[in-house]
Amino acid sequence: MIFKKALLYVSAVSALAAAAVVVVVALAFALYAAVLPLVGPAWAAASVAARPRG
């Protein structure tokens, strides 16, 4: 009983983590699509790939 509940919690957390990864990738594609007409493909890709300094 306890093992089953623990397994369900682990699977729920992993499902939420997978959903978060999907959201981050979708936001990256949306940022690329939004910036592409303004600056071109190279700079749009750079804006998605750039990481903040600090």
Stockholm file with secondary structure:
# STOCKHOLM 1.0

chainA/1-54         MIFKKALLYVSAVSALAAAAVVVVVALAFALYAAVLPLVGPAWAAASVAARPRG
#=GR chainA/1-54 SS CHHHHHHHHHHHHHHHHHHHHHHHHHHHHHHHHHHHHHHCHHHHHHHHHCCCCC
#=GC SS_cons        CHHHHHHHHHHHHHHHHHHHHHHHHHHHHHHHHHHHHHHCHHHHHHHHHCCCCC
//
